Amino acid sequence: MATDDLMTRALEALGEDGPLSVEALRRLADLGDLPETMTIAEVSGHLGVSPHTLRYYERAGLVEVARDGHGHRVYDAEAVRRLVFLTRMRLSGMPMRDLRHYIALVDAGVHTVPERLEVLVGHRDAIRRRIRELTLSLMAVEYKITTYGGSAGPDVQTVGATTGEALPDEPPRRALPAERPAPSR
């Protein structure tokens, strides 16, 4: 399943009007009703990612998965919890190199907590910057919608937006030439 689909599922689980909170995130990661072990197909369905993605995370050293007597992957609760974290970090735009580094720190032990914190704080700051950039882009789109006579979303102030002024990247509007009658023959 594509990242957009996974994000859509996550946002739907949170609801549109509910506050974003750590508790809401815990609900998304709740594994209480899952079986003790799961197959790759079951984990794929639960997380909304493809089996290929799960195998990729395993090959990248991000998660260890046991095998049964037939060589099939058997995901325990710890592996699924880690995969929930990995998918959330990828959805948030964390590069694979940073994710590998972070997981290596986790696997190295508790003495790496200060460095893990540093990685996460840096990623949080990058997310916050992207949110501001996207908010600015959204404001530009909403502004243009109102200049064309549309209505902005409910969370947008429209003071002065309907004046028809051009944004800085747009050339000023020119009056159309008067229509000339077609030449007679």
Steps between C-alpha positions, in 0.01 A plus 500: 500500500631845417615746763207727415258217574668430833485869594134514400425202726691659787316832464163323476578311819571829678187668368483847351381690805684318775809653653834353403656361814733235629190304604370511142835371381485217755158403364651477150779276628273288724593139448280361777262310276765348273603136513821406681669432168412609148589407144641748253158526333332579832757766593479645150124532532515643851757768415381570149841444344601242245678175590783632281537799736509269802770285340692817408498618862627158603779502238594854606554372854217704647304207638579139588241241413501138615433211260285197555599142412408560137706820473198731504525829686334514842449850640473532876355801685844664536563481124154639423548786749828588334338487157225735620774745605692453173192565287413813701854635463500433127160671469649800677777517242789360700771393253602134505858590602367680811263214575784247472714715729219534755424126504872421534503725807193328646658160442826618660332553835382751754828694506404642156185675626657851482599445135157354419342807653722718281390312186132531590525870593667568165227310318228680696653835400505390134132399522407833659679687221319293235168573670574874487605473135183308415289750695651783299432311177143433610453871571617583146258246350212624715580858398489412132174310546341811648637722221318278250176533695521176694471478873789422730493221750338567840838540673627777268464872554400670177559866590582681177526176304227589253667817368642317200856605577769283344736300713868596464573211261219591262516773236246779534178444312466678171177616349389289208507684165160613380342251268527600138225413258586229251605646165223492243566328167 
